[in-house]
């Protein structure tokens, strides 16, 4: 099943199960500021300062959000001189998308089955009305 994927690694180097990594990714995505950071990084790498400006947050505040995203594997950071450069880390986004796609297909099949049931039920109802006349 998609939920139980191979072991991953969190930023600290500790191995995590696919389920733990997925939980961490969805928890990180639950915050509007962090989703905004990911949207901005979709346009290319940015420094902590560049991420803080549009959010109207302190460098410390933005750094805490980046740390959560990095721990979830959604962002990578690299110290370049005195500046910390942030980039998207796509692996966990791919894992989250695979999980969402799995359940999307599952529910589409279930809803298709329900639609077929109601269509058949309506046709049977129409036929029985026609024979009663």
Secondary structure by P-SEA (a helix, b strand, c coil): cccccccccccccccccaaaaaaaaaaaaccaaaaaaaaaaccccccaaaaaaaacccaaaaaaaaaaaaaaccbbbbbcccbbbbbbbaaaaaaaaaaaaaaaaaaaaaaaaaaaaaaaaaaaaaaaaaaac
